[in-house]
Amino acid sequence: MTNADEARRTQLMEAVRGYFRACNAASRERFAEVLAVDCVHYFPPGTGGPYHGREAIADLWIGFVRDKGSTWTIDTMVCDGVQLVVEWTHFKPAVGERIRGSEWYLFDDAGLITEIWAHYASPRDVTRAANELEGFDYGPRGYALAPPALDLATLAERERNLTREAAR
């Protein structure tokens, strides 16, 4: 990694640490330091969101601190200098709850957070054909919307393995 790459990586990691400090401090000023004005926070279906804009995101977490005594930890962090992922824990002491999950972060050129994609450590919803983030445009971003077409060699190997498994 070059010094420029390492500087960017450090900048992004500090932005996310700052985001968690903003959440824990219930601080609009701290949110303004790390979130782009038009930041979007995506969530799994049925859990709220997406939240559009820095103010909406600040309102959400300040409300959780006020109503549930929420605090958050960063449990792990991975950053390649372009994107960043954390695993976190959200404690809600006023209601005796704790949830775990992960978030993927995107950034603008200034190092402000532009998108947050939250994923929860919970069972999938079997009533949904697709368990995806609510309101997230998967197709235009290049995500697969259909199963991949397997090449003939993989299909043959797959059939051999399934035949072998059936004989066990």
N, C-alpha and C positions, 0 to 999 in steps of 0.2 A: 504494500500500500504506500502511495506517495504521501508526503506531508499534507498536501491539499486534501487527499481522500480521507486521511485520518482526522484532519480538522473538521471536515464535513460530518464524518461519523460522530465525532464528539459533540458537534453542534446539535445533531438530531437526537442523540441520546439525552442531552441536557434539556432539549425542548420537551421530551416526554416525561422526564423527571419533573420538570416544571409544571407540566399538566397535572401530574399526580399531586404536586404541592398545592396547585390551585384548587383541586378537588377537596383535599383535606383541609385547606384553610377557608373554603367557601369564599374565594376571593375573585371578584370580577376583574380586578386589576391584574392579578396573576394570569387569569384566562386570557386577557388581552395581550399579554406578553408572549404567549405560545400558540394561540389559535388564530388562524386566518379568519377574517370577518365572515367569509362565506363557507367556513368549515362545515362538513356534513358528518354526522355520527350515525352509522347504520347499526341496527340491532337484529337479532333473530326474530322471526315472526311471533307476534303475540306478546312481545316484551316492550313495546313502545318504539317510536321512531319510524322512519329516520328523523333526526333532529337537524334542521337546516339553520346554520348561522351560529356564530359565537355566543350570542345572547341566549338563544334557545338551549344550547349545551350548558351554559353557565346556570340558567334557571333550573335545569334538570338536576344537576349535582348539588347546587345550593339547597334545593328543596329536599334532597335525600339527606343532607347533613342536618337540616333543620328538623325534619320529620322522623328520621330513623337513626340519627346519630352516626351516620355513615363515615367510615374511614376506609382507605384503600392502601394496599401494598403492591409494589412491583416485586414479583417473585423470581422472574427470570427476564432477561432482555437480550435480544439478538439484533444486530444492526450491520448492514453491509455498506453503509454510507449513502444509500439511495432510499431504502425502505427500512422499517423497523417493526419488530414484533415483540410484544411482552406477554407474559403470563402473569395474571394478577389475582388478588383476592379482594373482594368487597365485603366488608363487615358492616352489619346493620344491628348494632347492639340494642337499640330501643325496641326492636321486634324479634331479637334472638335469632337472626339469620346470618348466614355467610354463603356467598356464592363465589365460584371460581370460573375463570375463563381466560381468553386471550384476546388481544387486539392487534390489528395490523394498522400501521400508520403510513400515510403519504404526506409529503411536504412540498411547499413551494420553494422557489429559489432563495428566498430569505430565511428558510429554515422554519417557517411557521407550519403548523399542522393543518392540512387541508382536508383530510379524510381520516376517519377512524372506523374500522370494521370490527365490531364486537362479536365474539363467538363464545357461547357459554358451555361449560362442562356439564352437560345434561343429556338425558336420553333424547333421541330424535322423535319427532311428532309423526306417528304412523298414520295420522289422518291426512297428512299432506303428501302429495306426490313429489314435491321438491322441498327439501329443507334448506332454505337459502335466506340470506339477509333480506329483510323487508325493504322494498324500494330500490334495491341495488341493481344496476343495469349490467348483468353478466354478459350478455351477447355482444354489445358494442365494445366491451373491454377485452374481448377475445377469449372468454371462458367457453368451454364446451357446453352446448345445450342439448346434445344427444350423445349416446354412447359412441365410443370410438370404433371405427371400422378396423378390425384386426386383420393382419396380413395372413396369407394362406399357411405359412409355417407356424405361426402362433395358433391359428385355429386347429391345425393338425395336432400340435403338441397338447393343446387344451383337451381335445377329444381323447387322445391317448391317456392323459392324466385322469380324466373323468371316468374312463373305462376301467383304469387300474383302481381308482377309488371305489367304484361300484363293486369290484370284486373283493374288497377287503372285508 
